[in-house]
């Protein structure tokens, strides 16, 4: 029975590895984008067990299948390890450069442990704080704790898991709350003037995930990310995009967003900084993201402590250094990919009920 079990396990691992290659948006197919590291670990375990069991032909076949699974899965996640080249270069040891620290925290609407989050915010003293899934109760706690030190804010308290609150130390300009694809999914867009005179473009997003009870497929999530990415590329301003993308860094959609927008992922070459699921160490992947344009270098990036949510907060410090833009590894989409992105955006808008 063990030999049959190992053969079935190897077959399922191969199937799980091939599934994301299908050009389908259905949620259970796109779900295989997430646990690539976990599948590689299972493939290693299965291959080792097959070798220990013997060296018959079927066992060698299981080992080869598991080895191929490991190679494919690790090839996807390897760029998000220190073994890869950094996409956003390290900041020079020069604190006089214009600097911005940003913290993102999905609070989990039902979580009521606000004190632990507030302690972390006050300890870290970021310039910008974005919370996600923050309803009216969370809005009251955030306002009470942060309005004095972060007096400039955009507050969208919702009880549908898509509320957002953005707090900033400095005044925000030209603030817009948009409902890009669906009328119940907000996003925040604003300009942040820096002391050096430069204005930074900010985008805070939390698209709907492809998951049971949320959306049968990934069309709305993909369309929102690509729509914002297209706008970023057209203007080419110093830009930051951050939030819970409900997608992993190595997925087809997120990598396409980076190529369409030209945005950089500071995780590449450094680590995964997996923010979800906070309670299950063996089932974690990076869902909360901070992307920057080529105008920035990275001074620091960390995952912070649990505070009762199913997400960890994440914090990063960037320095505005446009003179070093050419040193960053900026992605670029080709004409065919831009056309496919336009088609996805058009289809998502047609099926959604957000702003035209």
N, C-alpha and C positions, 0 to 999 in steps of 0.2 A: 504493500500500500504506500510505503514511503516513496518508492520510485515513481509511482503514478502521481503522487502529490507534488513531487519536485518538478516533474514534467509539466503538470498543469500550471504550477506557479510560474515556470519559465515562459510558458505560452501566454499567460496573462500579462506578464511583464513586457513581453514583446508587443502584445496588442496595445497595452497602455502607452508604450513608446511611439507606436505608429499613429495612434488616435489623433494627436494634435496636428498631424500633417494633413488631415482632411480639411478641405476648404469649407467647413461648416461652422456656423455661429451658435448652434444649439448648445445650451449650457453644459450638458454632461460631456460633450466633446471638449469644449474650451476648459472645462475643469481639469483636464489632464495636463494643462500648462503649468499648474501650480506645484504639485509635489515631485518635481524632478529630482531633487536631492534625496528625498525619501525613497523614490523608486530605484535610484542608483544604489542606495543602501540595502534595499530588499534584494536587488539583483546580486550584490556581493554576498549576502547571507545565503541565498539559494545556491549560488555557484560553489561556495565553500562546502555546503552540506552535500552537494552532488559529488564533489571530489572525495570527501570523506567516506561516502557510501560505496565508492568503487570506481573503476575505470572502464566500464562497459561502453559500448558505442552510444547508447542513449544518454549515459551520464556525461560523456564528452560533448554530446550535442547540447545538453542543458548548460554546461559550462560555457560553451561558445556563445549560445544565445544570451546568457547572462552577461558575458563580457561585452557583447555588442550593445546591450541595453545600457550598461554602465558607461561605455564610451559616448553614446549618443546623449544620454542625460547629462553627463558631466560636461560635455562640450557646450551645452546650453548655459550652465550655471558658472562655468569656469571664469568668464569675464567679471563676475561679481565676487572674486576672491583676490587676495593680495598677489596671486601669481600672474595677474593680468596687468597690462599697461593702464595707468590711471587716465580716465577720460577728462577729468577736471584736475588741473595741476595743483600741487601744493602751494599755498600762499607763502610768500617770502616773510622773513621775520621782520616785519615792518608794520607796527601797529598804527602808524600815522596814515596808512591807506584807508580810504572809506570802507567801513565795515558794517555788516548787517548780520544779526543773529536771528534765526527763525525757528520757532517751535511748532510742531503739529501734533495734535492729540485727538484721536477718536475716543470720546468719553464713554461710549455705550449708554444709550438713553436711560436704561433702567438702573444703571450704576448710580449710587448716591454717595460715593466716597469722594466728595469734592475737595475735602481738606488736603488729602495727599497730593492731589494734582496742584492745588494752589501753592503748597509748600515747595514743590519742584519749580514752579514758575518763578516764585520769588527768589529761590536759591540761584536759578540760572540767569535771571534778569534778561530774557531775550528782548529784542526790539519789536518783534512781531509774534503774536500768539494766534494760532488758528485752532479752533475746536470744531469737531464734527459730531453729528448725532446729538447736538445740544438742543434740548427743548426749553420751554419757558422756565422750568425749575433750574436747569443748568444756567440759563441766562441770568437768573437772579443771583446765583452763587458767583458766577464769573464777574458780574457787574460790581457786586459788593467787594470782591477781593481785588479787582484789577482796574476799576475806573480811575482811581487816584494816580496810579503809576503809568497806566496805559490809557490816556484819556480820549484817544481817537479810535472809534470802533465802528464796526458794521455788524448789526445784530439781526439774525434771521432765526428766531425760535420756532421750531416746527416739531410736531409730535409724530412725524412719519419716518423717523430715523435719518432725515436729511437736513436737519437744522444746522446752521453754521454761525459761528461768532468769530470775528476777527478783531483783535485788539492791537493797537500800535502806539508807540511812544511819541511818534511825530505825526503831524497832520497828513491825512490822505487826501488826494485830489482826484476830481473827476470819477468819483465812486459810482459804479453801476452794479446792480444786482440783476443778473440775467437768468432766464429760464430757457436755456438754449434748445433743448430737445423735448423735454417734458415739462408740463406746467407745475409739477410738484417737486422738481429737482433744481435747486438754485445753484448759482455760481457767483463769485464775487470778483470784480475786475476794478482795478484802481491804479493810480500813480502814486509813487512815494518819492518826494523830493529828498535828496541826500544833502548833507552839509557841504559837500564839494560842488553843489550846483547841478548835478546830474539827477534826472528823474528816472526811477525804475518802474517798469510795468509789472504789476502783480496780478496773478490769476489763481484763485482758490476754487478747487473743484472737488466734487464727490459724486461721480456718476453712478447710476444704478447698476448693480452687478448682474451678470447672468447666473441665476440661482433659483431654485424652487421657491415660489412665493414672491419672487421679485420680478424676474423676466425670463421668458423661455429661451431667449438667446442673447447674444452679446451686442446686438445691433445698436441699441441706444447708448450703451457705454462707449462702444467704438466710435460712434458718430460724434458724441460730445468731445471726446479727446481729440479726434482728428479735426473737428471744427475749430477748436481753440488753437490747435497746432498750426493749422493753416493761417489763422490770423496772426500768430506770432511770426511766422516766416515772412509774411507780407510787409511787416513793419520793421523788423530787425532792430528793435530797441533793446537796451539792457533789460532782461526779463527774468522773473522767477515764476514758476508754476509749482503749486504744492497742494497736497490734500491726500485723501484716501481715494486712490484710483480704482479700487476693487479689481486690481490686476497686478500680476507679478512683473518684476523688472525685465525678465527675459522672454515674456510672451510676444507673440507676433504683433499684437496690437500696440503694446507699449514701445517696442522697438520701432514700429512704423511711425508712431507718434513722434519719437525722437528724430527720425529722418525727415518727416514732413515739416516739423517745427525748427529743426536745427538745434534743439535743446540738448544739454548734456546731463548725464547721470553721475553725480559725485560718488555713488556707490561703486561704480566700475573701477576695478583695480584696488579696491579697499576692503570690501566685504558686503554681505547681504543686509546687515542691520535689520533682520526680520522683525516686523512689528506685530504680526498676527500669526498664531493665536497665543495670547499671553499666558494662558493657563495650561497649554499642552506643548511642552518643549520639543516633542518629536514631530509635531505638526505645525511648523512655523514657516512663513514665507513673507517677503517684503510687499506689503500692500500700501503702506503710507509712504509717499514720495515727495522729494524736493528736487526739481529740475531747474537748471540755470542756463542762461545763454553763455556764449563764449567769452563774455566780458568779465567773468568772475574767476577767482581762484578760491580754493577751499582751505580755511584755517583749521576747522574742527568739525567733526560729525560724530554723534553718539546716539545710541538708543538709551532712553532713560528708564526709570524703575516703574514697576507695575503700580497701579493705583485703583484697582478694582474693575477696570475695563477689560475687554477681550483684546485690546490693542495696547502696545507700549507707546509712549510718546517718543518722538524723534526730534533731535535738535541739530542745527548746523550753523556754522559761522562762515560767511563768505566775505571776500574783499573785492571791491570793485577795482579791477586792474585791466582796463581795455588794451593797454600796451602789450600785454602778454596773450592776447586772444589767439594769435597764430600758434601758440604752444599747445593749445587745447585740441583735442581730437574731435572735431565737429562733424556729426553725421549729415548726410545729404541724400534726399530721395531722388530717384530718376523720374522721367516723364510718365512712364507707365504706372509707377506707384502713386504719383500725384493724381492721375486720372482715376485709379481705383479708390483713392481716398475721397475724391469728389463724389463718386458714385455712392460710397457708403454714407457720406454726409447727407446727400440728397434723399436716399432711402430712409435714413433715420428721421429726417425732418418730415418726410411724407407720412410715416407711421406714428410719429410723436405728435404732441399737442403743445409744444413750446412756442417760443418766439420764432417768427419767420426770418 
